[in-house]
Amino acid sequence: MIAERQPARELIPGPRSITNDPMQSSKNQPYIHGSKPEEQRRLSSLNGLLNQACLRELALTGGEAVLDLGSGLGQFTRDMARVAGPRGRVIGIERDKRQIVEARRQAREARELGLVEWRHGEVLELPLKKSEWRRFDVVHARFLLEHVREPEQVVRQMVRAVRRGGRIALADDDHQVLRLWPEPPGFAELWHAYIRAFEHLRCDPFVGRRLVALLHDAGAKPRRNHWIFFGSCAGAPEFPDFVRNAIGVIETAREVITGPLGFGEKQFDRVLRDLRRWGHRSDAAIWYGLCWAEGVRV
């Protein structure tokens, strides 16, 4: 981060090798944000801010068989299903049963319960029938690889699931690219602690920059990469939602940041208060980009 009134300097370190512990699998790995109602509300808002841009990038044409890994609340999964249409088929896989319950509730409320087939399961042991492997036109994962200890194995599963010539689409974070300006007091230190929380859980907070390499190493042919802009500024009608999202991702990681990482509770609360005040500035801006990469199975 670049702190206000200080010389330009690197406050956030570059990516380090994430050492996986073979004694701990993704099955019992905690999700840093949890799935409490307040987090589900944040995710719903996040979907509203990002889904149309991601849908344009995915460029479905209709009739596709789509597999969505880490489908969460299923809002983007349903977006894909609408475009795939009646000739298509969309399966959403999610390991958190509470997320599936809420995804079905939202789908029922929207009268779209039949659009998606929801399945409970792990991304390293995809709940697919033998006849379903190598049959999908598109396999997609967004905001998933940053939360697993074995992203390489997940992408290999995705390549196995797609048909020859089918597409593997990855969208994920590189948390180093975030910039808030003018930077709120103490934000750089708190964001650094948030990044360290991923590393504490043996996850990679910089996985976005590795997406092309992950596709290549899994046996897919990388075809393109891109940034999906995810930012806003004071004066834009959606800016308050971006500020609330920034606060929410940090707030839901409080337990790790203030627990094993030792970031002070009072400092944590003070920075979030300053961030809320910052959200009312007339010159405030958030600059961020979601990493996107796509490959094909050859």
C-alpha positions in Angstrom: 0.0 0.0 0.0 1.0 3.6 -0.4 0.4 5.5 2.8 -0.8 9.1 2.6 2.0 11.7 3.3 4.7 9.1 3.1 7.2 8.2 0.4 6.1 5.4 -2.0 7.0 2.1 -0.5 5.9 -1.5 -0.5 4.0 -2.2 2.6 2.5 -5.5 1.4 5.0 -8.3 0.7 5.0 -10.2 -2.5 3.7 -13.8 -2.7 5.4 -16.5 -0.7 5.3 -20.2 -1.3 2.3 -21.6 0.6 3.3 -24.8 2.3 0.5 -27.3 2.3 0.1 -29.5 5.4 -0.7 -33.1 4.2 -2.4 -33.7 7.6 -5.0 -31.1 6.9 -7.2 -31.4 3.9 -9.6 -28.9 2.4 -12.5 -30.9 3.9 -11.9 -29.4 7.4 -10.4 -26.1 6.2 -12.3 -23.1 7.6 -13.7 -20.5 5.3 -12.3 -17.2 6.5 -15.6 -15.3 6.0 -18.0 -17.9 7.4 -21.6 -18.1 6.4 -23.5 -16.1 9.0 -26.5 -14.0 7.8 -24.4 -10.8 7.7 -21.9 -12.5 5.5 -24.6 -13.9 3.2 -26.0 -10.3 2.9 -22.5 -9.1 1.9 -22.2 -11.8 -0.7 -25.6 -11.0 -2.1 -24.5 -7.3 -2.5 -21.2 -8.4 -4.0 -23.0 -10.5 -6.6 -25.1 -7.4 -7.5 -21.9 -5.4 -8.1 -19.9 -7.9 -10.1 -22.1 -10.5 -11.8 -22.9 -8.7 -15.0 -19.3 -7.9 -15.7 -18.3 -11.5 -15.1 -21.2 -12.8 -17.2 -20.0 -10.7 -20.1 -16.5 -12.1 -19.7 -17.8 -15.6 -19.7 -19.5 -15.1 -23.0 -22.0 -17.9 -22.9 -24.0 -18.3 -26.1 -26.8 -20.6 -24.9 -27.2 -24.4 -24.7 -24.0 -25.0 -22.6 -23.5 -27.6 -19.9 -21.9 -25.6 -17.1 -20.3 -26.8 -13.9 -19.9 -24.0 -11.2 -17.5 -24.8 -8.4 -18.0 -23.1 -5.1 -21.4 -21.8 -6.1 -22.1 -20.2 -2.7 -25.5 -18.4 -2.7 -25.9 -19.4 -6.4 -26.8 -16.0 -7.7 -24.1 -16.1 -10.4 -24.9 -19.7 -11.0 -28.5 -18.8 -11.8 -27.2 -15.9 -14.0 -25.3 -18.5 -16.1 -28.3 -20.8 -16.2 -30.6 -18.1 -17.6 -28.1 -17.5 -20.5 -27.6 -21.3 -21.0 -31.3 -21.5 -21.4 -33.6 -24.6 -21.6 -31.1 -26.4 -23.9 -28.4 -26.0 -21.3 -27.7 -27.6 -18.0 -26.1 -25.9 -15.0 -24.8 -27.7 -11.8 -23.6 -25.8 -8.8 -21.4 -27.5 -6.2 -21.0 -26.0 -2.7 -19.5 -27.6 0.4 -21.4 -25.4 2.9 -24.9 -26.7 3.5 -26.0 -23.4 4.9 -25.1 -21.7 1.6 -27.0 -24.3 -0.4 -30.1 -23.8 1.8 -29.9 -20.0 1.2 -29.2 -20.5 -2.5 -32.4 -22.6 -2.8 -34.4 -20.1 -0.8 -33.3 -17.3 -3.0 -34.0 -19.4 -6.1 -37.4 -20.3 -4.9 -38.2 -16.7 -4.1 -37.2 -15.7 -7.6 -39.3 -18.6 -9.0 -36.1 -20.1 -10.5 -35.7 -23.2 -8.4 -35.5 -25.4 -11.4 -32.8 -23.4 -13.2 -29.8 -25.0 -11.3 -29.1 -28.5 -9.9 -27.5 -27.9 -6.5 -25.1 -30.5 -5.2 -23.4 -30.6 -1.8 -19.7 -31.7 -2.2 -16.0 -31.0 -2.1 -14.2 -29.4 -5.0 -11.4 -32.0 -4.6 -13.9 -34.8 -4.7 -16.5 -33.6 -7.2 -19.9 -35.2 -6.7 -20.2 -36.2 -10.4 -21.4 -39.4 -11.9 -19.0 -41.4 -14.0 -21.0 -40.5 -17.1 -20.7 -36.7 -16.3 -16.9 -36.5 -16.4 -15.5 -34.8 -19.6 -19.0 -33.7 -20.6 -19.2 -30.1 -19.6 -18.8 -27.2 -22.0 -17.7 -24.8 -19.3 -16.3 -25.3 -15.8 -16.2 -22.2 -13.7 -14.8 -21.1 -10.3 -14.8 -17.6 -8.8 -13.4 -16.6 -5.4 -12.6 -20.2 -4.7 -8.9 -20.9 -5.3 -7.9 -18.3 -2.7 -9.8 -20.3 0.0 -8.3 -23.8 -0.6 -4.9 -25.1 0.2 -4.6 -27.1 -3.0 -5.6 -24.8 -5.9 -3.5 -26.9 -8.3 -5.6 -30.0 -7.5 -8.9 -28.1 -7.9 -7.9 -26.9 -11.4 -6.9 -30.4 -12.3 -10.4 -31.6 -11.3 -11.9 -28.8 -13.5 -9.9 -29.9 -16.5 -11.0 -33.5 -16.0 -14.6 -32.4 -15.9 -14.7 -30.4 -19.1 -15.0 -31.9 -22.6 -12.2 -31.7 -25.2 -12.3 -28.2 -26.5 -14.3 -27.0 -23.5 -13.5 -24.0 -21.4 -12.1 -23.6 -17.9 -12.8 -20.1 -16.5 -11.1 -18.9 -13.3 -11.7 -15.6 -11.5 -9.9 -14.9 -8.3 -8.2 -12.3 -6.1 -4.7 -10.9 -5.9 -5.1 -8.9 -2.7 -2.0 -6.9 -3.3 -3.6 -4.8 -6.1 -6.2 -3.0 -3.9 -5.8 0.7 -3.5 -7.9 3.1 -1.5 -7.2 6.8 -2.0 -6.8 9.0 -0.1 -5.7 6.1 2.1 -7.6 5.9 5.5 -5.3 6.0 8.5 -4.0 2.6 9.5 -5.7 0.8 6.6 -2.4 -0.5 5.0 -1.5 -2.2 8.3 -4.9 -3.8 8.7 -5.1 -4.9 5.0 -1.6 -6.5 5.5 -3.0 -8.4 8.5 -6.0 -9.5 6.4 -3.6 -10.9 3.8 -1.6 -12.6 6.5 -4.8 -14.3 7.7 -5.0 -16.2 4.4 -1.4 -17.3 4.8 -2.2 -18.4 8.4 -4.9 -20.7 7.0 -2.3 -21.9 4.4 -4.1 -20.3 1.5 -2.7 -18.0 -1.2 -4.0 -14.4 -1.1 -2.1 -13.7 -4.3 -3.5 -16.7 -6.3 -5.0 -14.4 -8.9 -1.7 -13.7 -10.6 -1.1 -17.5 -10.8 -4.3 -18.4 -12.7 -2.7 -18.8 -16.1 0.1 -21.0 -14.6 -2.5 -23.1 -12.8 -4.3 -23.7 -16.1 -1.1 -24.6 -17.8 0.1 -26.9 -15.1 -3.3 -28.7 -15.0 -3.0 -29.6 -18.7 -5.2 -26.9 -20.1 -4.2 -24.6 -22.9 -4.3 -21.0 -21.6 -6.2 -18.8 -24.0 -6.5 -15.4 -22.4 -6.3 -13.4 -19.2 -8.0 -10.2 -18.2 -8.8 -7.8 -15.4 -12.4 -7.2 -14.4 -12.5 -3.8 -12.8 -14.0 -3.9 -9.3 -14.0 -0.4 -8.0 -15.9 2.9 -7.7 -15.6 6.4 -6.4 -17.5 9.0 -4.4 -20.4 10.3 -6.4 -21.2 6.9 -8.0 -24.5 5.5 -6.7 -22.9 2.1 -6.0 -19.9 3.5 -4.1 -21.5 2.9 -0.6 -21.9 -0.8 -1.4 -18.2 -1.0 -2.3 -17.3 0.5 1.0 -19.6 -1.8 2.9 -18.1 -4.8 1.0 -14.5 -3.7 1.9 -15.5 -3.4 5.6 -17.4 -6.7 5.5 -14.5 -8.8 4.1 -12.2 -7.5 6.9 -14.8 -7.7 9.7 -15.6 -11.3 8.9 -11.9 -12.2 9.3 -11.7 -10.5 12.7 -11.3 -13.7 14.6 -8.1 -14.7 12.8 -6.7 -11.2 12.5 -7.1 -10.3 16.2 -6.6 -13.8 17.5 -3.5 -15.8 16.3 -2.2 -12.9 14.3 -2.3 -10.6 17.3 -3.7 -7.5 15.7 -5.1 -5.4 18.5 -8.9 -5.3 18.9 -8.9 -1.5 19.6 -6.7 -0.8 16.6 -9.0 -3.1 14.4 -12.1 -1.2 15.5 -10.4 2.2 15.1 -9.4 1.5 11.5 -12.8 0.3 10.6 -14.4 3.4 12.0 -12.0 5.5 10.0 -12.8 3.5 6.9 -16.5 4.2 7.4 -15.8 7.9 7.8 -13.6 7.7 4.7 -16.5 6.3 2.8 -18.3 9.7 3.1 -15.4 11.7 1.6 -16.2 13.5 -1.6 -12.8 12.5 -3.1 -12.6 8.8 -2.1 -11.9 6.1 -4.6 -11.4 2.3 -4.6 -9.2 0.7 -7.3 -9.3 -3.0 -7.6 -9.3 -5.7 -10.3 -10.5 -9.2 -10.3 -8.1 -11.6 -12.1 -9.6 -13.6 -14.9 -8.1 -16.4 -16.9 -9.5 -18.9 -19.3 -8.1 -22.1 -20.9 -9.3 -24.9 -23.0 -8.9 -28.7 -22.7 -6.9 -30.1 -25.6 
